[in-house]
Amino acid sequence: MHIDKKIFFICVFFFFYLIIFLLKYQKKQICHHNQYDMLEQFDDVIIAEYDILQDKLTFLPQSQRMLLLDQLSYCHFSQNYKETNIVLPDDWRVIENLFVNLSDEEVYKCEVRMQFHDGVYKWCMLDMLVKQRYHQPYKIICKITDISQHKAKLESLEAKAIRDAMTGLYQKNTFQEKVSKLIEYNVKGCFLILDLDNLMKILYLIFDYPHKHYTFKYFEV
């Protein structure tokens, strides 16, 4: 009889422990889904999960409102990712280099061009959080944010900074950087340098000096 009571109390203990565990797990799952539901309200932010053990990439259903996806789940992703059109082929190397260093539970960031539902590749920011189990990474949660408009503004500001406002020609430092890159990559070409005497008179008499910005563009061509 004493043994039966002991077994009974052990069963009751494990029963309540199981109930508490299930309640905590359910609460965690509800919070997890609530976070995703909140993200669905934003058209420029989507979530994807990569299961390292199953080698499977999964997008949330609302992802198709932003990206051009033929499916929401991609199996054997590490083997077939280059065959997809999710990311611009030239930008896969950025993600490849990032994956080499994935280890701790940190947020890793990179910028790549992804194919949107209109078929155009646009700049996106990837925020990737590595989840670990038993000190080994098993899942990567990726937040994908559309930064194309922000990128366009930066490129516009950069274009204004590297060119002369009046002539549209490159500033001296920018010109030197571009020439250095051409030399570094062994690009064949030539420079045409004109040294004109009495340039000011020529500008006044022939090219209408008050509109000199047209003159410089003429010489640039």
Disulfide bonds with the S-S distance in Angstrom:
none
